[in-house]
Amino acid sequence: FWSLWRLKAKAGWKWIARGSLSVAGLILSHAMVAVLFLSLFGLYFLISLPIAKNKISYMKSCVLLMLGGFGVSAYYFIHSILERGNTKFQELMGQIFVGNYFATINDLIYSKWGYGVFHSQEGAMSIQLGLIQWLVVAVLAVTLIIYFLKKNKSKTDKSKTALGIFLLFAFGFSIFMMLPPSLPLWKSVSKYVFIDFPWRMLAVSTFLVSVCTGLLVSMAGKFKTVLAV
């Protein structure tokens, strides 16, 4: 995301290389989570393309970034695709996801730490987003309203407001995808991409809140240092 942010302003091999290693790291750490993050970054690319200083250069840089990332991780993901038919993974995991592993809003706000699997009787693992994270989202929403109502908005103000709106929209969608009403959407997506548990989206939600926090600090004016601490 940082690489996309920098490449949007100016092309540079340094950021293409860093972005490529980041993509490779995502794929090698967890393929399912990588699909979720790459979808988010793809959406950000489409939204940021119209405001990029040099659209052609930005597009070329992002293509090279993706090729580099997939190239570095090719020794893993090519085999995982070609040899999937030789494993029982899809057959077994496909039976698990039948809409029984959705979270609730209460789970995401606060859930106790246990040692079992999701919704187990012996005490499940916590899937809460985090109380401070929810607070950050609420404060950012209020801050964006204040910025939006500001009369003399600078170009920087408009850019931050647009980014904030995108982050809150993406965050809201990631939360929605972990709740029961998203089941029809999951059934449609699962025809093409297999994600075992909807709460995998929690990784995306927490990342988005991290970016929201950085944006909120940058919008805090003279209170930047205090808010960061």
N, C-alpha and C positions, 0 to 999 in steps of 0.2 A: 504493500500500500504506500509506504514511504517512497519507494522507487517510482511508482506511478505518479505520485504527487510531484516529485522533482522532475520527471520526464515531461510532465504536462507543461512545465514552464520552459524547460530547455533540455534538448537531447544531450546525452553523454554516455560514453561506454562504461563509466564507473557505475552509474545507476542501472544500466542494462545488466551488467555483471552481478550486482548485488540482488537485483530482482530475480535473475535467473537462479541464483543459489537459494533464494527464498522459496521460489516455486518448487525447486527440487527438494528442499527440506520438507515442505508441506507434503509432497507426494510420498516421500520416503518415511515420514513419521506416521501418517495415517491416511490411506487412500480415500476413505469415505469423507473424512473431515476436509481433505484437500478439495474434493468436489464441491463442498459447501462454500469454502473460502474462495475458490476460483470463480464460482458463480457470482459471489458478491463483488469480487474485483472486476469481473467482466461487466457487471452492471455499472460499477463506478466508471469504468473506461468509457462506456457508451454515453453516460451523462456528462462526463468531463471533456469528451472530444470536442463538442461545439465551442467550448471556452478555452481550448488549448491555444497557445500562441502560434504554434506551427503544427497544424493538424496532420499533414502528411508525415512530417518528422516524428510526431507523437505516435502515429499508427505504426510506422516502420520500427520504432524503438520497442513498442509493445509486442510486435510480432517476433522480433529478435529475442526479447526477454522470455517469451513463452517457449520459443524453440530451444533456447539455452537451458531453461528449466527442465523441459521434457527430455532434452538430450542428455543432461547429467544423470537423470533418474531413469533413463531408458532401460538400463540393465535390470531394473526391477519391474516397472509397470508394463513393459511389453510382454514379459513372461506371464505376469499376473493375468493379462487379458487372453493371451493365446492358449494358456494351459488351464484356464478356469474349468473347462469341461472335464478335466482329470481329477477334480476335487469334489467334495460333497458340500462345499461351503454354501453355494447358492441354494441347493436343495434343502439343507437343514435350516439355514437362517431365514429363508423365504417363508418357512412355516411359523416362525416366531412372530413376525410382524403382522398382526391381525387387528391392530387398533387397541391393544391392551397395554401399551407402554407409553401412553401420553401422560404428560405432567398436568397438574392443575395450577392455577394462579397461586394458590396457597403453597404448593410445593416450591414454586419459583421464588416466592417471597421469603419463606422460612420453612426449612425441613430439617429435622434432627439427623445427626450423623449416626449411622449404624454400621454394620459390617456385612450385611447381606446384599443381594441384588435388588433391583428396583421393585418396590412395593412388596417386599418379602416380609413374612411374619416375624422373623427374628430381628427385624430392624434394618431398613434399607439404607443405602448410601444417600447422602444429601444431594439434591440437585438444585439447591437454591442459587439464585443469581448473586445475591449479596445485598445487604441493606444499604451500604454506601453506594453501590451501583445504581439501585433504584433512585436514591436521592440525587445522584448526578444527573440522571435522565430528567427528573422533575425540574431541577434547577436550570438545566440547559433549555428546557421547553419554555420556562418563564423568561429566561434571558433572550431567547430568540424572539419572543413576543415584544419585548422591550426594544430590541434592535429593529424589528419590523415596523414598529410605530415611530421610530426615530425619523425626524423630518429630513435632516441633511445627512444622508448616508453616503459614506465614501465608497470607493470601489472595493476596498478591503472589507468594509462592513457588509456589502452585498455578497461578496465571495464567502465570507464566514457564515452568513445567514443561509446561503444556498447549501453549503456543506452541512450545516447543522440540520436543515430540513431533510437532506438525504440520509444522514446518520439516524435520525429519529424514525424516519419511515422504514429504513432497513431494520432497525432494532425492533420496531413494532411487528414487522413481518416475521422476524426470527422468533419472537415470542409466540405469535399466532401459530407458527408451524410446529410448536411443541404442544399445542392444546388440541383436544378432541375434535373441534369443528374443522380442523385442517385435514381430516381423514380423506375426503374425496380428492384433494390436491395431491396427497401422498400416493394414493392409488394410481393416479395419472403419471406422476413422476417415476414411480417404481418400475414402470414398463421399460424405462430407458436407463435409469441409474438406481442402484440398490443401496439404500441407507437402512441399516438394521433397526436403529432406535431414533424416534423423532427428537429426543433430547440431546442428540449429537449437536443440534443447533445451538446448544448452550455455549459451545466454544465460540461460535460466531457472535452470539449476544455479548459475551464478556469482552471480546475483542472490540466490538463496536462501542461499548461503554468506555473502554480505554481511550479510544480516539475522541469520544465525546468529552472525556475529562481534559485531554490536551486542548481541545477547542475551547472549552469553558475557561480554562486558565488563560488562554490567549485573548479572551474577550473580557477578562476581569479588570483591565486597566491598571490602576495603581494598586489593586489588591492581588495582583498576580502571585507574588511571593507568598503571601499569607495563604491564599487558596491552594497553591501547590503543596505547601507544607501540610 
